[in-house]
Amino acid sequence: MAAKTISLQFKGYRRDKNRDGIPDESGIYLVYTCTYNPEPDTVTLHRLIYIGESAEVGKRIRNHPLRPTWQKYLGQGEELCYSFALVANPDRERGEAALIFYKKPPVNEEYKDSFPYDQTTMKCTGMCEFIPASFTVERTE
């Protein structure tokens, strides 16, 4: 494997009640806690709690087995909120691993302490609060 740059354009932020609008396509998704602001119809993001990848992002979010765990991170008046970037494999798995290794979200377990890929530079734009626009991670194993 060689060094690689992966560019992701994140779309969102979808409140939990609007998760059905997330496409069933290959990508990486971010799970946040947020508060909805009716005026001016925005959200205030509080914390990035999980990063995932799937061949069908929308379906995965709607049926995720960790949903009860995500909900334990919600404070008073908060709800879950999602952002996603469409990307095909193998970049999808490598990008997810790089994001988890760099950010270490509390609900993720795999990749928090090790990164099994060669040097990977991530370029992230769009709706990806708490994720830097660019960062690089190195193989640890």
N, CA, C and O atoms as a DFTB+ gen file, in Angstrom:
564 C
 N C O
     1  1       0.845      -1.171       0.000
     2  2       0.000       0.000       0.000
     3  2       0.894       1.238       0.000
     4  3       2.018       1.204       0.500
     5  1       0.392       2.309      -0.555
     6  2       1.177       3.535      -0.640
     7  2       0.456       4.681       0.059
     8  3      -0.712       4.571       0.432
     9  1       1.177       5.775       0.223
    10  2       0.570       6.976       0.788
    11  2      -0.606       7.383      -0.097
    12  3      -0.586       7.165      -1.308
    13  1      -1.623       7.971       0.514
    14  2      -2.833       8.309      -0.223
    15  2      -3.467       9.553       0.375
    16  3      -3.376       9.797       1.578
    17  1      -4.108      10.336      -0.482
    18  2      -4.929      11.461      -0.060
    19  2      -6.373      11.140      -0.395
    20  3      -6.686      10.744      -1.518
    21  1      -7.249      11.311       0.578
    22  2      -8.677      11.062       0.392
    23  2      -9.419      12.366       0.635
    24  3      -9.276      12.980       1.692
    25  1     -10.212      12.787      -0.341
    26  2     -10.994      14.019      -0.217
    27  2     -12.458      13.669       0.006
    28  3     -13.041      12.866      -0.723
    29  1     -13.037      14.287       1.026
    30  2     -14.436      14.036       1.370
    31  2     -15.204      15.347       1.431
    32  3     -14.744      16.311       2.042
    33  1     -16.369      15.385       0.802
    34  2     -17.278      16.531       0.854
    35  2     -18.486      16.096       1.679
    36  3     -19.325      15.338       1.192
    37  1     -18.583      16.565       2.918
    38  2     -19.666      16.157       3.809
    39  2     -20.924      16.979       3.573
    40  3     -20.868      18.194       3.384
    41  1     -22.054      16.292       3.589
    42  2     -23.368      16.918       3.463
    43  2     -24.128      16.673       4.756
    44  3     -23.873      15.683       5.442
    45  1     -25.036      17.537       5.094
    46  2     -25.801      17.403       6.338
    47  2     -26.164      18.801       6.771
    48  3     -26.140      19.692       5.923
    49  1     -26.472      19.051       7.921
    50  2     -26.631      18.175       9.058
    51  2     -28.079      17.735       9.088
    52  3     -28.986      18.567       9.058
    53  1     -28.302      16.430       9.147
    54  2     -29.649      15.879       9.184
    55  2     -30.008      15.530      10.611
    56  3     -29.313      14.755      11.269
    57  1     -31.088      16.102      11.078
    58  2     -31.580      15.730      12.400
    59  2     -32.084      14.298      12.344
    60  3     -32.421      13.785      11.277
    61  1     -32.132      13.660      13.502
    62  2     -32.534      12.261      13.573
    63  2     -33.888      12.028      12.915
    64  3     -34.075      11.019      12.235
    65  1     -34.824      12.936      13.103
    66  2     -36.154      12.749      12.519
    67  2     -36.130      12.834      10.988
    68  3     -37.087      12.422      10.332
    69  1     -35.049      13.362      10.420
    70  2     -34.910      13.489       8.961
    71  2     -33.909      12.494       8.382
    72  3     -33.485      12.645       7.236
    73  1     -33.529      11.489       9.150
    74  2     -32.503      10.539       8.693
    75  2     -32.954       9.722       7.488
    76  3     -32.110       9.185       6.770
    77  1     -34.258       9.612       7.244
    78  2     -34.730       8.862       6.079
    79  2     -34.279       9.499       4.765
    80  3     -34.281       8.836       3.728
    81  1     -33.895      10.773       4.794
    82  2     -33.445      11.457       3.583
    83  2     -31.981      11.215       3.250
    84  3     -31.494      11.702       2.229
    85  1     -31.276      10.478       4.085
    86  2     -29.865      10.184       3.816
    87  2     -29.801       9.062       2.779
    88  3     -30.431       8.021       2.963
    89  1     -29.058       9.256       1.702
    90  2     -29.050       8.268       0.615
    91  2     -28.449       6.919       1.010
    92  3     -27.555       6.844       1.853
    93  1     -28.952       5.870       0.393
    94  2     -28.438       4.514       0.592
    95  2     -27.296       4.270      -0.385
    96  3     -27.380       3.414      -1.265
    97  1     -26.224       5.043      -0.212
    98  2     -25.063       4.943      -1.085
    99  2     -23.809       4.764      -0.235
   100  3     -23.834       4.969       0.978
   101  1     -22.730       4.386      -0.877
   102  2     -21.455       4.135      -0.209
   103  2     -20.875       5.425       0.372
   104  3     -20.761       6.433      -0.325
   105  1     -20.507       5.383       1.662
   106  2     -19.928       6.579       2.241
   107  2     -19.500       6.439       3.687
   108  3     -19.531       5.361       4.282
   109  1     -19.099       7.577       4.224
   110  2     -18.682       7.720       5.618
   111  2     -19.673       8.667       6.276
   112  3     -20.112       9.640       5.663
   113  1     -20.028       8.380       7.532
   114  2     -20.969       9.254       8.229
   115  2     -20.448       9.634       9.605
   116  3     -19.681       8.902      10.230
   117  1     -20.889      10.798      10.056
   118  2     -20.528      11.340      11.356
   119  2     -21.801      11.451      12.183
   120  3     -22.833      11.892      11.676
   121  1     -21.738      11.054      13.447
   122  2     -22.891      11.136      14.345
   123  2     -22.564      12.153      15.438
   124  3     -21.552      12.038      16.130
   125  1     -23.433      13.143      15.579
   126  2     -23.256      14.223      16.539
   127  2     -24.419      14.265      17.529
   128  3     -25.488      13.710      17.278
   129  1     -24.185      14.937      18.663
   130  2     -25.282      15.382      19.505
   131  2     -25.503      16.842      19.127
   132  3     -24.550      17.577      18.870
   133  1     -26.769      17.256      19.097
   134  2     -27.064      18.626      18.700
   135  2     -28.331      19.131      19.381
   136  3     -29.089      18.365      19.975
   137  1     -28.533      20.421      19.279
   138  2     -29.766      21.065      19.711
   139  2     -30.364      21.745      18.495
   140  3     -29.664      22.440      17.759
   141  1     -31.659      21.548      18.282
   142  2     -32.345      22.182      17.157
   143  2     -32.741      23.610      17.523
   144  3     -33.251      23.871      18.612
   145  1     -32.495      24.522      16.591
   146  2     -32.864      25.932      16.752
   147  2     -33.972      26.247      15.747
   148  3     -33.681      26.443      14.567
   149  1     -35.248      26.300      16.187
   150  2     -36.351      26.529      15.244
   151  2     -36.191      27.822      14.445
   152  3     -36.527      27.860      13.262
   153  1     -35.692      28.857      15.062
   154  2     -35.407      30.110      14.362
   155  2     -33.913      30.319      14.420
   156  3     -33.404      30.652      15.491
   157  1     -33.210      30.153      13.386
   158  2     -33.524      30.144      11.964
   159  2     -33.431      28.759      11.315
   160  3     -32.847      28.635      10.239
   161  1     -33.975      27.743      11.921
   162  2     -33.983      26.378      11.377
   163  2     -32.562      25.850      11.175
   164  3     -32.175      25.454      10.075
   165  1     -31.806      25.856      12.262
   166  2     -30.421      25.365      12.248
   167  2     -30.226      24.421      13.434
   168  3     -31.125      24.241      14.256
   169  1     -29.052      23.830      13.504
   170  2     -28.689      23.026      14.668
   171  2     -27.394      23.571      15.260
   172  3     -26.550      24.127      14.557
   173  1     -27.263      23.397      16.559
   174  2     -26.012      23.685      17.243
   175  2     -25.414      22.334      17.609
   176  3     -25.994      21.575      18.386
   177  1     -24.251      22.043      17.042
   178  2     -23.595      20.764      17.302
   179  2     -22.818      20.848      18.605
   180  3     -22.149      21.844      18.879
   181  1     -22.913      19.784      19.413
   182  2     -22.241      19.773      20.703
   183  2     -21.043      18.832      20.729
   184  3     -19.995      19.165      21.282
   185  1     -21.202      17.655      20.130
   186  2     -20.137      16.658      20.253
   187  2     -20.218      15.642      19.122
   188  3     -21.302      15.198      18.743
   189  1     -19.055      15.282      18.590
   190  2     -18.945      14.182      17.636
   191  2     -18.802      12.908      18.462
   192  3     -17.839      12.765      19.215
   193  1     -19.756      11.974      18.329
   194  2     -19.719      10.783      19.185
   195  2     -19.382       9.493      18.441
   196  3     -18.996       8.505      19.066
   197  1     -19.525       9.488      17.101
   198  2     -19.287       8.241      16.365
   199  2     -18.975       8.556      14.911
   200  3     -19.509       9.506      14.338
   201  1     -18.095       7.739      14.319
   202  2     -17.780       7.808      12.889
   203  2     -17.965       6.410      12.336
   204  3     -17.471       5.440      12.911
   205  1     -18.681       6.297      11.211
   206  2     -18.913       4.995      10.613
   207  2     -18.802       5.033       9.099
   208  3     -18.692       6.100       8.494
   209  1     -18.834       3.859       8.502
   210  2     -18.813       3.731       7.039
   211  2     -19.762       2.613       6.655
   212  3     -20.009       1.695       7.437
   213  1     -20.289       2.698       5.449
   214  2     -21.201       1.666       4.982
   215  2     -21.357       1.749       3.469
   216  3     -21.199       2.812       2.868
   217  1     -21.669       0.614       2.874
   218  2     -21.998       0.592       1.446
   219  2     -23.353       1.266       1.207
   220  3     -23.652       1.698       0.094
   221  1     -24.172       1.350       2.270
   222  2     -25.488       1.994       2.200
   223  2     -25.669       2.845       3.460
   224  3     -26.281       2.410       4.435
   225  1     -25.130       4.057       3.421
   226  2     -25.091       4.917       4.599
   227  2     -26.472       5.132       5.218
   228  3     -26.637       4.951       6.424
   229  1     -27.459       5.514       4.418
   230  2     -28.795       5.790       4.958
   231  2     -29.383       4.601       5.688
   232  3     -29.891       4.735       6.801
   233  1     -29.314       3.441       5.064
   234  2     -29.843       2.216       5.678
   235  2     -29.092       1.883       6.959
   236  3     -29.699       1.477       7.950
   237  1     -27.780       2.052       6.943
   238  2     -26.975       1.748       8.127
   239  2     -27.361       2.654       9.300
   240  3     -27.523       2.178      10.423
   241  1     -27.508       3.939       9.047
   242  2     -27.885       4.870      10.116
   243  2     -29.278       4.536      10.654
   244  3     -29.490       4.536      11.867
   245  1     -30.212       4.257       9.771
   246  2     -31.594       3.962      10.199
   247  2     -31.687       2.690      11.040
   248  3     -32.559       2.583      11.904
   249  1     -30.797       1.724      10.796
   250  2     -30.875       0.428      11.473
   251  2     -29.645       0.121      12.320
   252  3     -29.342      -1.047      12.562
   253  1     -28.940       1.139      12.768
   254  2     -27.668       0.909      13.446
   255  2     -27.859       0.267      14.816
   256  3     -28.667       0.745      15.613
   257  1     -27.118      -0.819      15.103
   258  2     -27.250      -1.481      16.402
   259  2     -26.745      -0.631      17.574
   260  3     -27.099      -0.910      18.719
   261  1     -25.939       0.383      17.320
   262  2     -25.426       1.231      18.393
   263  2     -26.326       2.434      18.702
   264  3     -25.979       3.259      19.547
   265  1     -27.464       2.539      18.037
   266  2     -28.372       3.675      18.267
   267  2     -28.663       3.882      19.761
   268  3     -28.590       5.019      20.227
   269  1     -28.993       2.824      20.537
   270  2     -29.240       3.038      21.971
   271  2     -28.015       3.618      22.700
   272  3     -28.164       4.411      23.630
   273  1     -26.819       3.224      22.280
   274  2     -25.599       3.764      22.886
   275  2     -25.437       5.232      22.513
   276  3     -25.099       6.053      23.365
   277  1     -25.674       5.568      21.249
   278  2     -25.596       6.972      20.832
   279  2     -26.525       7.827      21.679
   280  3     -26.149       8.913      22.120
   281  1     -27.739       7.336      21.903
   282  2     -28.746       8.109      22.633
   283  2     -28.346       8.363      24.082
   284  3     -28.812       9.327      24.689
   285  1     -27.499       7.523      24.639
   286  2     -27.026       7.732      26.014
   287  2     -26.156       8.988      26.130
   288  3     -25.950       9.497      27.232
   289  1     -25.650       9.486      25.012
   290  2     -24.812      10.680      25.017
   291  2     -25.617      11.970      24.906
   292  3     -25.052      13.062      24.966
   293  1     -26.915      11.852      24.747
   294  2     -27.757      13.041      24.597
   295  2     -28.018      13.707      25.934
   296  3     -28.365      13.054      26.918
   297  1     -27.843      15.024      25.950
   298  2     -28.179      15.807      27.125
   299  2     -29.609      16.310      27.016
   300  3     -30.310      16.013      26.048
   301  1     -30.031      17.068      28.006
   302  2     -31.380      17.655      28.028
   303  2     -31.620      18.472      26.760
   304  3     -30.842      19.374      26.447
   305  1     -32.681      18.166      26.036
   306  2     -33.056      18.915      24.837
   307  2     -32.223      18.610      23.605
   308  3     -32.392      19.260      22.574
   309  1     -31.332      17.640      23.689
   310  2     -30.482      17.313      22.541
   311  2     -31.065      16.157      21.733
   312  3     -31.901      15.394      22.218
   313  1     -30.606      16.050      20.502
   314  2     -30.985      14.948      19.629
   315  2     -29.778      14.557      18.789
   316  3     -28.766      15.258      18.773
   317  1     -29.893      13.436      18.096
   318  2     -28.822      12.990      17.211
   319  2     -28.893      13.749      15.901
   320  3     -29.968      14.150      15.454
   321  1     -27.750      13.938      15.300
   322  2     -27.643      14.661      14.042
   323  2     -26.553      13.968      13.213
   324  3     -25.580      13.458      13.769
   325  1     -26.715      13.951      11.893
   326  2     -25.804      13.200      11.027
   327  2     -25.281      14.052       9.879
   328  3     -25.952      14.958       9.386
   329  1     -24.076      13.733       9.479
   330  2     -23.455      14.296       8.298
   331  2     -22.838      13.119       7.547
   332  3     -22.455      12.126       8.166
   333  1     -22.737      13.217       6.230
   334  2     -22.213      12.093       5.456
   335  2     -21.473      12.576       4.224
   336  3     -21.754      13.648       3.688
   337  1     -20.523      11.767       3.785
   338  2     -19.771      12.023       2.558
   339  2     -19.828      10.750       1.724
   340  3     -19.536       9.663       2.223
   341  1     -20.196      10.879       0.483
   342  2     -20.269       9.717      -0.394
   343  2     -18.869       9.406      -0.920
   344  3     -18.187      10.277      -1.461
   345  1     -18.455       8.155      -0.752
   346  2     -17.131       7.718      -1.191
   347  2     -17.171       6.200      -1.349
   348  3     -17.776       5.499      -0.537
   349  1     -16.528       5.705      -2.389
   350  2     -16.504       4.261      -2.650
   351  2     -15.355       3.592      -1.901
   352  3     -14.428       4.258      -1.439
   353  1     -15.429       2.282      -1.789
   354  2     -14.349       1.507      -1.213
   355  2     -13.245       1.355      -2.252
   356  3     -13.558       1.362      -3.442
   357  1     -11.970       1.216      -1.880
   358  2     -11.431       1.026      -0.533
   359  2     -11.209       2.329       0.231
   360  3     -10.864       2.291       1.412
   361  1     -11.399       3.485      -0.416
   362  2     -11.206       4.758       0.286
   363  2     -12.161       4.912       1.458
   364  3     -11.820       5.565       2.444
   365  1     -13.337       4.331       1.375
   366  2     -14.333       4.449       2.439
   367  2     -13.794       3.868       3.749
   368  3     -13.871       4.520       4.790
   369  1     -13.252       2.658       3.706
   370  2     -12.757       2.015       4.921
   371  2     -11.493       2.700       5.442
   372  3     -11.334       2.889       6.648
   373  1     -10.611       3.063       4.538
   374  2      -9.371       3.723       4.952
   375  2      -9.656       5.118       5.511
   376  3      -9.047       5.534       6.497
   377  1     -10.583       5.835       4.877
   378  2     -10.961       7.163       5.358
   379  2     -11.621       7.104       6.727
   380  3     -11.329       7.926       7.596
   381  1     -12.508       6.136       6.920
   382  2     -13.150       5.975       8.232
   383  2     -12.086       5.714       9.298
   384  3     -12.116       6.325      10.365
   385  1     -11.144       4.806       9.014
   386  2     -10.093       4.471       9.968
   387  2      -9.257       5.707      10.319
   388  3      -8.923       5.924      11.484
   389  1      -8.921       6.515       9.307
   390  2      -8.123       7.724       9.547
   391  2      -8.889       8.719      10.420
   392  3      -8.320       9.299      11.345
   393  1     -10.160       8.914      10.131
   394  2     -10.977       9.839      10.926
   395  2     -11.095       9.371      12.377
   396  3     -10.962      10.174      13.301
   397  1     -11.341       8.086      12.577
   398  2     -11.471       7.558      13.939
   399  2     -10.146       7.685      14.691
   400  3     -10.116       8.138      15.835
   401  1      -9.054       7.284      14.042
   402  2      -7.745       7.343      14.696
   403  2      -7.405       8.774      15.107
   404  3      -6.856       8.999      16.185
   405  1      -7.729       9.738      14.248
   406  2      -7.401      11.136      14.522
   407  2      -8.315      11.749      15.583
   408  3      -7.843      12.460      16.469
   409  1      -9.622      11.477      15.498
   410  2     -10.600      12.126      16.396
   411  2     -10.939      11.324      17.650
   412  3     -11.285      11.916      18.673
   413  1     -10.851      10.007      17.601
   414  2     -11.148       9.124      18.738
   415  2     -12.525       9.386      19.366
   416  3     -12.608       9.676      20.559
   417  1     -13.604       9.285      18.577
   418  2     -14.940       9.507      19.137
   419  2     -15.242       8.484      20.238
   420  3     -14.759       7.354      20.167
   421  1     -16.020       8.850      21.240
   422  2     -16.213       7.983      22.401
   423  2     -16.892       6.644      22.127
   424  3     -16.618       5.675      22.835
   425  1     -17.762       6.554      21.132
   426  2     -18.482       5.297      20.902
   427  2     -17.689       4.339      20.014
   428  3     -17.907       3.129      20.070
   429  1     -16.779       4.856      19.203
   430  2     -15.958       3.983      18.365
   431  2     -14.963       3.206      19.214
   432  3     -14.480       3.697      20.235
   433  1     -14.664       1.988      18.779
   434  2     -13.638       1.188      19.453
   435  2     -12.501       0.848      18.497
   436  3     -11.332       1.060      18.818
   437  1     -12.843       0.319      17.314
   438  2     -11.824      -0.043      16.338
   439  2     -11.137       1.222      15.813
   440  3     -11.793       2.243      15.605
   441  1      -9.846       1.158      15.605
   442  2      -8.988       2.207      15.042
   443  2      -8.678       3.361      16.000
   444  3      -7.964       4.285      15.610
   445  1      -9.177       3.345      17.218
   446  2      -8.872       4.442      18.135
   447  2      -7.408       4.427      18.556
   448  3      -6.812       5.481      18.781
   449  1      -6.833       3.244      18.663
   450  2      -5.464       3.130      19.162
   451  2      -4.450       2.687      18.123
   452  3      -3.252       2.645      18.405
   453  1      -4.914       2.357      16.928
   454  2      -3.974       1.936      15.886
   455  2      -4.541       2.261      14.512
   456  3      -5.754       2.335      14.317
   457  1      -3.617       2.455      13.556
   458  2      -3.992       2.774      12.187
   459  2      -3.231       1.828      11.261
   460  3      -2.013       1.950      11.136
   461  1      -3.925       0.877      10.601
   462  2      -3.249      -0.179       9.840
   463  2      -2.916       0.149       8.380
   464  3      -2.521      -0.743       7.629
   465  1      -3.067       1.389       7.976
   466  2      -2.817       1.772       6.582
   467  2      -1.564       2.639       6.495
   468  3      -1.109       3.196       7.494
   469  1      -1.011       2.744       5.282
   470  2       0.116       3.646       5.071
   471  2      -0.356       5.082       5.250
   472  3      -1.546       5.354       5.412
   473  1       0.616       5.996       5.217
   474  2       0.307       7.415       5.429
   475  2      -0.945       7.830       4.645
   476  3      -1.057       7.580       3.445
   477  1      -1.873       8.464       5.353
   478  2      -3.133       8.880       4.740
   479  2      -3.396      10.335       5.106
   480  3      -3.426      10.706       6.279
   481  1      -3.586      11.145       4.076
   482  2      -3.950      12.545       4.267
   483  2      -5.422      12.698       3.952
   484  3      -5.891      12.275       2.896
   485  1      -6.143      13.302       4.869
   486  2      -7.579      13.535       4.696
   487  2      -7.814      15.007       4.393
   488  3      -7.258      15.883       5.054
   489  1      -8.636      15.269       3.393
   490  2      -9.068      16.627       3.028
   491  2     -10.578      16.628       3.186
   492  3     -11.282      16.006       2.391
   493  1     -11.084      17.314       4.198
   494  2     -12.514      17.292       4.515
   495  2     -13.120      18.682       4.369
   496  3     -12.607      19.658       4.917
   497  1     -14.215      18.754       3.624
   498  2     -14.917      20.017       3.428
   499  2     -16.409      19.800       3.662
   500  3     -16.880      18.667       3.763
   501  1     -17.137      20.904       3.746
   502  2     -18.583      20.815       3.917
   503  2     -18.977      20.746       5.373
   504  3     -18.361      21.376       6.232
   505  1     -20.007      19.976       5.636
   506  2     -20.621      19.895       6.957
   507  2     -19.915      18.842       7.812
   508  3     -20.393      17.716       7.949
   509  1     -18.780      19.221       8.379
   510  2     -17.992      18.273       9.176
   511  2     -17.377      18.966      10.387
   512  3     -16.160      18.954      10.574
   513  1     -18.223      19.562      11.192
   514  2     -17.799      20.265      12.403
   515  2     -16.917      19.352      13.267
   516  3     -17.168      18.153      13.385
   517  1     -15.896      19.940      13.857
   518  2     -14.927      19.268      14.734
   519  2     -13.911      18.411      13.973
   520  3     -13.061      17.772      14.592
   521  1     -13.991      18.390      12.641
   522  2     -13.019      17.666      11.809
   523  2     -12.167      18.723      11.102
   524  3     -12.721      19.602      10.441
   525  1     -10.834      18.665      11.221
   526  2     -10.016      19.662      10.526
   527  2     -10.118      19.521       9.005
   528  3     -10.419      18.447       8.484
   529  1      -9.864      20.614       8.315
   530  2      -9.936      20.616       6.852
   531  2      -8.898      19.683       6.242
   532  3      -9.118      19.121       5.169
   533  1      -7.769      19.518       6.923
   534  2      -6.714      18.646       6.413
   535  2      -5.897      18.104       7.583
   536  3      -5.550      18.838       8.508
   537  1      -5.598      16.819       7.526
   538  2      -4.718      16.204       8.507
   539  2      -4.142      14.930       7.911
   540  3      -4.689      14.377       6.957
   541  1      -3.038      14.471       8.477
   542  2      -2.363      13.261       8.004
   543  2      -2.132      12.320       9.183
   544  3      -1.752      12.747      10.274
   545  1      -2.364      11.053       8.946
   546  2      -2.089      10.022       9.958
   547  2      -1.110       9.009       9.367
   548  3      -1.084       8.775       8.159
   549  1      -0.309       8.416      10.251
   550  2       0.715       7.446       9.854
   551  2       0.370       6.052      10.373
   552  3      -0.289       5.905      11.402
   553  1       0.820       5.045       9.656
   554  2       0.641       3.658      10.086
   555  2       1.266       3.464      11.468
   556  3       2.342       3.984      11.766
   557  1       0.550       2.693      12.309
   558  2       1.068       2.421      13.648
   559  2       1.408       0.953      13.834
   560  3       2.056       0.592      14.816
   561  1       0.983       0.099      12.909
   562  2       1.250      -1.331      13.091
   563  2       2.029      -1.882      11.916
   564  3       2.348      -3.071      11.890
